[in-house]
Amino acid sequence: MLVLTVVLLLTEILTILALRAAFRNIPKPGYYLILFLNLVISIYMWILLISVVTYKGDFDTPGNISLRMNIAGMISGVLLPRMIIIFFHFTGMLFRLRRKGHSQNLTIAGLALGGFIFVVVALSTFIGRFNFKTENVEVAIEDLPPELEGLRIVHLSDMHLATFYNHYKKLEDVVNTVNGLNPDLILNTGDFISYGWKEYDRCDTILRKSISRFGNFAVLGNHDMGTYFPNSPESGRDSIIIKMKSLIAASGYKLLDNENVLLKLNNRTIAIAGIETAGRFPEMAHTDPGPALEGTDSADIRILLLHDPNQWRADVCRKSNVELSLGGHTHGMQIGIITKNIKWSPAKRIYPEWNGLFSDGAQYLYVNRGLGVLSVPFRIWMPPEITLIILKRN
């Protein structure tokens, strides 16, 4: 934090110098308005920094996690643009060293680029992260019994519930949207939290309002295992897992802890299996799906909840008889492009199956890009997702 404080102080001074040089010739009301807005942003950023530094409560309270995400957002949306403005402006001064002054063109270019980043981050924070999109996906299962055709599955993932701190109405809206889809099953592929169980706050009272005909099922993601709780010993992580299991149950989910359930639907059997994921990138710890799938051979269809989509290629595809696997984990890195014709994210360099439906022969994987945010409070052209999967007969 000391380094960040020094950097903030330097950028404050240099930004004011750059703004004064860029706008000193415009009418005074406009000039003072620009300086005033810059001051307001600075005050808010310093308040956030002081709040984080002086915080004395439990690390995993939603308020603290929200504070830390917000300061990360300010670094991305304010500090970075200011550094760009400073670089362009003072580079222009170097070019004009003999004649003194600065390059107006370079300063304006820096202001334009910095302003663009500021606007994108601001919009992605206040609008983008809550711009929930419902993706409708049909999956054609080979030899699916007619009685199971049209089965409606809502897939949710990566809620990171501190996302909704002071915005719990948004989470209620998600639940209402899910219920409006009339799901037969609600399946959640984990990461309810980012660090510790206190982030859950009272979200269980909201989530348990999610209603499906045949049940809600979930698995633990790697964040749910307490992996990222700072300086937590093994015993501390164990207590987080125990508490998380209780909270997930209180949210109306049956937690599949490396096990399966067999459901009778329309005189047919659906096996839903779930495996937990631990570790952190790049050393993820995947549970062997074999034991969780025991006793499912007689089912008419097998659905596996596995969280990390990279496990599908490693342990499931062509190594089991699971027809449909569901994962999340990637968030689409919270940045990319999602349009009708274009789907791209830097996440694809780490996760070849980073979002959407993938297939290999008769086996399918769907990867949900998540509901919440992690580390930074924004999603840049990567909207949070509610997935409605409808099974079809191939």
Secondary structure, 3 states (H helix, E strand, C coil): CHHHHHHHHHHHHHHHHHHHHHHCCCCHHHHHHHHHHHHHHHHHHHHHHHHHHHCCCCCCCHHHHHHHHHHHHHHHHHHHHHHHHHHHHHHHHHHCCCCCCCCHHHHHHHHHHHHHHHHHHHHHHHCHHHCCEEEEEEEEECCCCHHHCCCEEEEECCCCHHHHCCCHHHHHHHHHHHHHCCCCEEEECCCCCCCCHHHHCCHHHHHCCCCCCCCEEECCCCHHHCCCCCCCCHHHHHHHHHHHHHHHHHCCCEECCCEEEEEEECCEEEEEEECCEEEECCEEEECCHHHHCCCCCCCCEEEEEEECCHHHHHHHCCCCCCCEEEECCCHHHHECEECCCCEECHHHHCCCCCCEEEEECCEEEEECCCCCCCCCCCCECCCCEEEEEEEEEC
